[in-house]
C-alpha cells in the first residue's frame, strides 16, 4: 500500500488494492504471478548502521527498518527512555531469501565458501533483530516469536503483557516478512493461493494472495505516555491466544480455537461483542479459514452478530504472514483514530457463514474498540483488542 | 521472583542417548563421544558431527497421526517433553508450550526447496507445512491435547533460557498453570556445513532438551531463583563483553563447592574464550556438556539446564548456574537451587 502511516491510512480508507506482478523472484513456473509486493522505491531513513551494513541487508530487514524507524520517530522516546527496552518481533520466514541464496550456492558450487557466512548470519532472525536494535539505538533483550501467521499479533501481545505485568516499562513490538520463493511455492503447493483475486468471505473464494510488509509499535504505560505528552495512537487492552489442535494447516471447521482466542482477549479487555465496533478479520480468502473464522465470529457475537462490522484487508495487500498481525493491528489504529472502517474487497455473493455486517465499502464511523484476529499454521491463534485514544 | 516456580521434571535427547541420565553420564565421564566425519563430495567441505543414536524400538507416541511424517526436530522434542512430564499427574489440557530452536526443520526445508527449484508444480504439499518453524510445537500440543498458549521462539544457542523466562512470566501471570519449555535441533548437511563456515572447528550435534515448570515449593524440588536479563550482542557488545556483563548481574557472586556451573564451552579455543575465565576464582564445579556432546545450536542451553537439574538430583550440588553465552545474539544466565 505504501510507506508510512499517512500513505497507508489513505490507501486503506479508500479501499485501494495493492496487488501487483511478482518481481522478487522468477515466478514464471508458478501457477500464480501476483502478490502484495512492496515497491522498494523509497530510500531507507537515516539509521545508525554503516553503509557497509546497509548494503548487506535483505528485503525483509529493509522492510523491518522502514517500519521500525518510523515508529521510533513517532514515539519520540528520549535516550533515557530507550534504555533496556525489550524488542518483541514476529516473523514467519525471516530473511528466507538469504537462506535460498545459501542453498543455491551450496548445491551449485559445493566447494565455494566465499560469501556464505554472511548469508548464514543474515538469514537468522536474531540478526535481523540485532540490525533493528542497532539501527534505532536500542539495546534491550530480544524475543523472536515464530508462530507462523499469528507471529506479529503475538509480538504485540507479548509486549503488552510485559508492560502490564510490570516486567518492562516500554516495549518495541511488531512483525515482518518478505515475499520469498520457497514460501510462495509452499503456499502454492497447498493450493492455498488464489489464481484469480483473493475474495475473503465470498462464496466462490479460491484462496489468498501472499504479501509482504512490516509494522512496529512502541508500547508504554498510559501514565508514562500522558506524562510526557506523547501522541497516543491507541491502547492495547486485550490479548488472547489459543492453539487449534485440529490439523497442522487446517482450522477446526467450527472455529473452536478462534473463539477461545477472541473470548480470552475480550475477557482481558473487559468487553463483550456489543462494544467491538470493528473486527479486522484474519480473512485470508481460503475456503477453510473463512468458514472457521466466520463460524467463530457468529458464535462469539451471538444475537449481536448482524451488528458487528467485519472486513478483511488481505484482499487489498495480501497475507503478510509474520507481518500480518502487526500490520492489521496498525490498520485498526488508523481506523480508530480516523473514524472509518476499511472495506473488504466487494463480494457479489457472500458465503452463507456471513451473518455479520461485512463492510464492503469505506464506512465513516467512530468506534471505541477494534478486534483483530490472526490465525496461523500449526493452529497458532492470536487476538488483540485495541481501544481508541482519548488523550493526546 | 514473587512466586516460586519449580522445575518439576526434565528430559533430554542427545548423541549420548534418549535420556537426561545419559547426557549427564556422558558429561561427567569427560570423554568426547565419537565424531562422524563425512562429505557430500564434489568439493564440499568435511563435516564433523554427532547424531542421536537410533532407538531400539519405535516408541508408542509415534503412533499419533501428527507424528507419522514429522521431522526429527519434532520427534526429539516430543521425546524430551514426555520425559520431562514423566508419570506425574498432569492436566495436559492446560499445559502451555514454549518451543525453542535456531535452525528448525532444516531437512524438510532443504528437500522442499530442492523440489521447488526442480519444478514447483511437483513440490510436495506434504513437506511444506513441516518446514514451518512452529510445526514441532504444534505437534507437541496436539499430542498432549492442549489448546493453551503455544509459542515458538527463535534465537541463538542461549535462547532456551529466554524460553524459561517466558514460562516463568506466564506462570506468574496465571496465563497457564504449568508449562513445558522444549528445545530441539536436527542434523542436516546444510546446517552442519554452515557451522563449518565459522572459526573454531566446532562439532555439530542434534537432540532436544525439555523442562516442565509449575509453581510449587516441594521439598527437594528445583527452584528457578534467577534468570538474568539477556545482554544483547551488537555493535560494541561482543561475546566476551556480553559474558562479563551477564556475570555481573548474577545476584549471588559467591559460588561455593556445592555450586555447579553448566557453561556453554564446546572445546573450541576460539569459541570458549569468553567463558574461559568467567568463573575462575570460585570454588564451583564447572561442567560443559557441549564439550563432549557437540554444538547443538538452539538446544545448547537446554542441555546445560538439564545437566544442572541432573547434578542436583544426584546430590552433586545444591545450586546450578546455567551460563549461556550464545553464539551470536545474547548472553544470559539462570540460577537453579534445590529447595
Contacts between the chains, C-beta under 8 A, distances in Angstrom:
chain1	res1	chain2	res2	distance
A	29	B	119	7.0
A	29	B	120	5.2
A	29	B	121	7.3
A	30	B	120	5.5
A	31	B	121	7.7
A	84	B	229	7.1
A	91	B	154	7.9
A	92	B	132	7.3
A	92	B	133	7.4
A	94	B	154	7.5
A	99	B	109	7.9
A	100	B	113	6.7
A	102	B	190	7.9
A	102	B	194	7.3
A	103	B	110	6.7
A	103	B	113	5.8
A	103	B	114	7.9
A	103	B	190	6.7
A	104	B	117	7.6
A	106	B	44	7.7
A	106	B	190	6.7
A	106	B	193	6.6
A	107	B	114	7.3
A	110	B	40	6.4
A	110	B	41	7.8
A	110	B	42	4.7
A	110	B	43	4.9
A	110	B	44	4.0
A	111	B	42	7.0
A	111	B	43	2.6
A	111	B	44	6.5
A	111	B	45	7.8
A	112	B	43	7.9
A	113	B	45	7.2
A	113	B	197	6.4
A	116	B	194	7.5
A	116	B	197	5.4
A	117	B	197	4.4
A	117	B	198	6.5
A	120	B	194	4.6
A	120	B	197	6.0
A	121	B	328	6.8
A	124	B	102	7.2
A	124	B	154	7.6
A	124	B	156	7.7
A	124	B	328	7.1
A	125	B	154	4.8
A	126	B	154	6.7
A	126	B	155	5.5
A	126	B	156	5.7
A	126	B	328	6.6
A	126	B	329	4.2
A	126	B	330	7.9
A	127	B	328	7.1
A	127	B	329	8.0
A	129	B	329	7.8
A	130	B	232	7.0
A	130	B	233	7.2
A	130	B	234	4.3
A	130	B	329	6.8
A	133	B	232	6.3
A	133	B	234	5.7
A	134	B	234	5.0
A	134	B	235	5.3
A	139	B	232	5.7
A	139	B	234	7.4
A	139	B	237	7.5
A	140	B	232	6.9
A	141	B	162	7.5
A	141	B	229	5.9
A	141	B	230	4.0
A	141	B	232	6.3
A	141	B	330	7.0
A	142	B	155	7.5
A	142	B	230	7.3
A	142	B	232	6.1
A	142	B	329	6.9
A	142	B	330	7.1
A	143	B	153	6.5
A	143	B	162	6.6
A	143	B	166	7.3
A	144	B	153	6.4
A	144	B	154	4.4
A	144	B	155	6.1
A	145	B	151	5.9
A	145	B	152	7.0
A	145	B	153	6.3
A	145	B	154	8.0
A	146	B	133	3.9
A	146	B	134	5.9
A	146	B	152	4.8
A	146	B	153	7.4
A	146	B	154	5.1
A	147	B	134	5.4
A	147	B	150	7.4
A	147	B	151	6.2
A	147	B	152	5.9
A	148	B	132	5.6
A	148	B	133	7.5
A	148	B	134	5.5
A	154	B	151	6.9
A	161	B	169	7.3
A	161	B	173	6.7
A	161	B	175	7.9
A	162	B	169	7.6
A	165	B	169	6.6
A	165	B	172	7.4
A	165	B	173	5.3
A	167	B	169	6.5
A	181	B	116	6.6
A	182	B	109	7.5
A	182	B	112	6.9
A	182	B	113	4.9
A	182	B	116	5.9
A	182	B	131	7.9
A	185	B	116	4.2
A	185	B	120	4.6
A	185	B	123	5.3
A	185	B	128	8.0
A	186	B	112	6.8
A	186	B	116	7.9
A	186	B	123	7.4
A	186	B	128	3.8
A	186	B	131	7.0
A	187	B	128	7.9
A	188	B	120	6.6
A	188	B	123	7.8
A	189	B	120	7.4
A	189	B	123	4.7
A	189	B	124	6.6
A	189	B	125	4.3
A	189	B	128	5.3
A	190	B	125	4.8
A	190	B	128	6.4
A	190	B	129	7.4
A	191	B	125	7.4
A	241	B	149	4.5
A	241	B	150	7.8
A	242	B	147	5.4
A	242	B	148	7.5
A	242	B	149	7.4
A	243	B	97	7.7
A	243	B	138	7.2
A	243	B	141	4.7
A	243	B	146	6.8
A	243	B	147	5.0
A	243	B	148	6.6
A	243	B	149	7.1
A	243	B	150	4.4
A	244	B	147	7.2
A	245	B	141	6.4
A	245	B	142	4.8
A	245	B	145	6.7
A	245	B	146	7.8
A	245	B	147	5.9
A	248	B	66	7.0
A	248	B	129	4.9
A	248	B	130	7.7
A	248	B	135	6.4
A	248	B	138	5.9
A	248	B	139	7.5
A	249	B	129	4.8
A	256	B	147	7.8
A	257	B	147	5.8
A	260	B	147	6.4
A	376	B	134	7.5
A	377	B	129	6.1
A	377	B	132	5.0
A	377	B	134	6.9
A	377	B	135	7.3
A	377	B	138	7.5
A	378	B	132	6.4
A	378	B	134	4.2
A	378	B	135	5.8
A	378	B	137	6.8
A	378	B	138	3.2
A	378	B	150	7.7
A	378	B	152	7.9
A	379	B	138	5.6
A	379	B	141	7.3
A	379	B	142	7.6
A	379	B	150	7.7
A	380	B	134	6.0
A	380	B	138	7.4
A	380	B	150	6.6
